[in-house]
Amino acid sequence: MKRDLAAEIAATRLPDDAVAIWSLGQCGFVMKHGATTIGIDLYLSNWVYELVGEPWSRTAPPPIEPEALPPLDVVLCTHHHEDHMDKRTLTALRWKEGAKLVAPRAHLPLLREWGFADSSLVGMNHGETVRLPGVDILAFAGMHADFERDAEGNHHFLSYGLTLGEIVLYHAGDTIGFPELVDWVGAAKPDAAFLPINGRDYRRTAAGIVGNMNYREAADFANDIGTKLVLPMHYGIFRHNDENPAYFVDYAYQTYPELPFHLMRLGERFVYWKAPSAE
């Protein structure tokens, strides 16, 4: 029998030292902590294919329609690639009263064009923090080959540290690893890190597809920032821009045998519980 994912999200109740995470594909997740429900980089349409055609068809349909999700308190977008800042999904979501859409400040003009009011938008740039009901957000700059900024110096690619009670989650969005990012994120002491593993190569670069950490870099980065858990992402939706997550498992197992990780299936609920400190 097919699970009612929307009902599962709405009904999930956890203690304050735990957060529920649902994988919705690519880099998209819903997180629930207490009464706060958050979405990030939700790609629940086939908009990339609608815009450019093959080879950008999905390998699997979305696990839920955007309008079927329970009303959300906060939605974050790390950058404007259509599989991370998806117009079809964002304009179909249901929102709680006073809900906020958080995105790089460089992309606010586009979101206004899509019909979002200034009162619902929160623009961020590297190093900035914002406190919203149920979550504190810290923005870090990301990059592909180089930092990309608008004319005012606002970064196009961000990643976010989310503090939910005593739990700190890091969502990398699209980025390669670089020494400054290790320092920034490591200082935030993330309990769990969502990291891309799809990598980059000559053929994809020649086709205009900018790349991210590969599976080795993701494991190395996770080890260097000292996270307690790695949740690999950015795989399983586009066949030509993909990676086998088993490669991450093998490399992490061989290189960092004490590094915890979990591979999430599409639509899966995973509960992260923060164990009490031994200190």
C-alpha positions in Angstrom: 0.0 0.0 0.0 1.3 3.4 -0.9 2.4 5.6 2.0 0.6 8.9 2.6 3.7 11.0 2.8 1.8 14.2 3.6 0.0 12.5 6.5 3.3 11.1 7.8 4.9 14.5 7.8 1.9 16.1 9.5 1.6 13.4 12.1 5.3 13.1 13.0 6.0 14.3 16.6 9.4 14.0 18.1 11.2 15.2 21.3 13.3 18.4 21.2 16.5 16.4 20.8 15.5 14.9 17.5 14.7 16.1 14.0 12.8 14.2 11.3 14.1 14.4 7.7 12.4 13.3 4.5 14.4 12.9 1.3 12.4 14.3 -1.7 15.0 13.8 -4.3 18.1 15.6 -5.7 19.0 18.0 -2.9 15.5 18.4 -1.7 14.4 17.7 1.9 11.7 18.4 4.4 12.7 18.7 8.0 10.5 18.8 11.1 11.6 19.9 14.5 9.0 20.5 17.1 6.2 22.3 15.4 8.4 23.8 12.7 8.4 22.3 9.2 11.1 23.4 6.8 11.7 22.6 3.1 15.0 23.1 1.3 15.9 22.9 -2.4 12.6 21.2 -3.2 12.4 19.9 -6.8 8.9 18.3 -7.1 8.2 18.9 -10.7 9.8 18.2 -14.1 10.6 21.9 -14.8 14.1 21.4 -16.0 12.9 19.1 -18.7 10.1 21.5 -19.6 12.6 24.3 -20.1 15.4 22.5 -22.0 14.2 18.9 -22.9 16.5 15.9 -22.9 18.6 14.7 -21.3 17.0 16.4 -18.3 14.0 14.1 -17.7 13.7 12.6 -14.3 14.6 9.0 -13.6 11.8 8.8 -10.9 8.7 10.9 -10.4 8.5 13.2 -7.4 7.5 11.3 -4.2 4.8 13.9 -3.5 3.2 16.7 -5.3 4.2 20.2 -4.0 0.6 21.2 -3.2 0.1 18.0 -1.2 2.9 18.9 1.3 1.6 20.1 4.7 1.9 23.9 5.0 5.5 24.9 5.6 7.0 27.5 8.0 10.3 28.1 6.1 11.5 27.2 2.6 15.1 27.7 1.6 16.7 27.8 -1.8 20.5 27.6 -2.0 20.8 29.0 -5.5 19.0 29.5 -8.8 19.4 26.3 -10.7 16.0 25.0 -11.7 16.4 21.8 -9.7 17.1 23.8 -6.5 15.0 26.9 -7.0 12.0 25.3 -8.8 9.4 27.8 -9.9 6.8 25.1 -10.4 7.3 23.8 -6.9 7.6 27.1 -5.1 4.5 28.6 -6.6 2.5 25.4 -5.8 3.5 25.0 -2.1 1.1 25.7 0.8 2.5 28.1 3.3 1.7 28.8 7.0 0.7 32.3 7.9 3.8 34.4 8.1 6.0 31.7 6.4 9.3 32.8 4.8 11.1 31.9 1.6 14.9 32.2 2.2 17.2 32.6 -0.8 20.4 34.3 -1.9 19.8 38.0 -2.0 21.0 38.0 -5.6 17.9 36.0 -6.6 15.2 38.1 -4.9 14.4 40.0 -8.1 13.5 36.8 -9.8 11.4 35.6 -6.9 9.5 38.8 -7.0 8.9 38.3 -10.7 7.4 34.9 -9.8 4.9 36.6 -7.6 6.4 36.4 -4.1 5.9 39.5 -1.9 8.7 41.2 -0.2 7.1 40.4 3.2 7.6 36.7 2.6 11.2 36.9 1.3 14.4 36.7 3.3 17.5 37.5 1.3 20.9 36.3 2.6 24.5 36.6 1.7 27.7 34.9 3.0 28.3 35.2 6.7 24.8 36.6 7.5 22.5 35.1 10.1 18.7 35.3 10.5 16.5 34.0 13.2 13.1 32.8 12.2 10.5 31.0 14.4 11.9 27.6 15.2 15.2 27.9 13.3 18.4 30.0 13.2 20.0 30.2 9.7 23.7 31.0 8.9 24.7 31.4 5.3 28.0 30.3 3.7 29.3 31.1 0.2 29.6 28.2 -2.2 31.4 27.9 -5.5 31.9 25.8 -8.5 35.2 27.0 -10.1 35.0 30.4 -8.6 32.7 32.5 -6.5 29.9 34.1 -8.5 28.4 37.4 -7.4 26.0 40.0 -8.6 26.9 43.6 -9.2 26.3 44.4 -5.5 28.6 41.6 -4.4 25.9 39.1 -3.3 26.9 35.5 -3.8 24.8 33.4 -6.2 25.6 30.1 -4.5 25.0 29.6 -0.7 24.9 26.8 1.7 23.1 27.0 5.1 23.7 26.0 8.7 20.3 25.4 10.4 20.1 25.4 14.1 17.0 23.6 15.4 17.1 23.7 19.2 20.4 22.0 20.1 20.8 20.4 16.6 22.9 21.9 13.9 22.3 20.7 10.3 24.5 21.8 7.3 23.1 21.7 3.8 25.8 22.4 1.2 23.6 23.0 -1.8 25.8 23.0 -4.9 29.5 23.5 -4.2 32.9 22.1 -4.4 35.0 21.8 -1.3 37.6 24.5 -0.5 39.7 25.3 2.6 37.7 28.3 3.7 34.5 26.3 3.6 36.0 23.7 5.8 36.9 26.5 8.3 33.5 28.2 8.2 31.4 25.1 8.5 33.7 23.3 10.9 33.3 26.3 13.3 29.5 25.8 13.3 30.0 22.2 14.6 27.3 20.5 12.5 25.7 17.4 13.8 24.7 16.3 10.3 25.8 17.4 6.9 24.0 17.1 3.6 26.7 16.9 0.9 26.6 16.6 -2.9 28.4 13.6 -4.4 27.7 13.9 -8.1 31.1 15.5 -8.9 32.2 17.0 -12.2 34.2 15.9 -15.3 35.3 17.1 -18.7 32.2 15.9 -20.6 29.7 17.6 -18.3 31.8 20.7 -18.1 31.9 20.9 -21.9 28.1 20.5 -21.9 27.8 23.5 -19.5 27.0 21.4 -16.4 28.9 22.9 -13.5 30.0 20.4 -10.9 30.1 19.7 -7.2 32.1 17.7 -4.7 32.6 14.1 -5.9 32.1 11.2 -3.5 35.7 11.3 -2.3 35.7 15.0 -1.7 32.4 14.7 0.2 33.8 12.1 2.6 37.0 14.1 3.0 35.1 17.3 3.7 32.8 15.5 6.2 35.8 14.2 8.0 37.5 17.6 8.0 34.5 19.5 9.4 34.0 16.9 12.2 30.3 16.2 11.5 28.7 13.4 13.4 26.7 12.2 10.3 26.8 12.5 6.5 23.7 12.4 4.4 24.9 12.2 0.7 22.7 14.0 -1.8 22.5 15.1 -5.5 22.1 11.7 -7.0 19.4 9.5 -8.4 17.3 12.0 -10.4 19.2 12.9 -13.6 21.0 10.0 -15.2 23.6 12.1 -17.1 24.5 14.1 -14.0 24.6 11.4 -11.4 26.9 9.2 -9.2 26.5 5.8 -7.7 26.3 6.4 -3.9 27.9 3.0 -3.4 31.1 4.6 -4.3 30.8 7.0 -1.4 30.0 4.1 0.9 33.1 2.2 -0.2 35.4 5.2 0.0 34.1 6.3 3.4 34.3 2.7 4.7 37.9 2.3 3.6 39.2 5.8 4.4 37.1 7.0 7.4 35.8 3.8 9.1 34.4 5.8 12.0 32.5 8.3 9.9 28.7 7.7 10.3 26.6 8.1 7.1 23.1 7.2 5.9 22.0 6.9 2.3 18.4 8.1 2.0 15.9 6.5 -0.4 13.4 8.7 -2.2 10.6 9.6 0.1 12.3 8.0 3.1 11.9 9.4 6.6 15.0 9.4 8.7 15.1 10.6 12.3 18.3 12.1 13.7 18.6 12.0 17.4 21.3 14.1 19.2 22.8 11.9 21.9 23.6 13.7 25.1 27.1 15.0 25.4 29.5 12.8 27.3 31.2 15.8 28.8 
